[in-house]
Amino acid sequence: MAHKKRLHAEPIKRILDRETREVVGWLYKWNTGSLVPMWKDGRKTDVIYEEATG
């Protein structure tokens, strides 16, 4: 099975700090179907995901 190349992605969720609700990153969905977080200032562990609005 051939692997798709990552060509483009779109943000599908905001990643929020669980305590402060501050945006700490975004969850992107790539054309390959993979989900990859992009962090503002380093990876966080105590987070929640919120649907991105457009």
Phi, psi and omega in degrees: 000127180284142178270136175285147177270139176292116181246320182209156181217159175225144178288131180245340178212149170269146177255121184245145171295130185300322185278312186267343184066017176285141177291122180246356178173185180223147176260122182254143173250121181273162178301341179277350183096349181286146178253126185225126177282146172238116186267144177289315186215057180090154183297139177243158182245329182261081188230165171230158181250137181232135179304134176286140177249146184230000000 
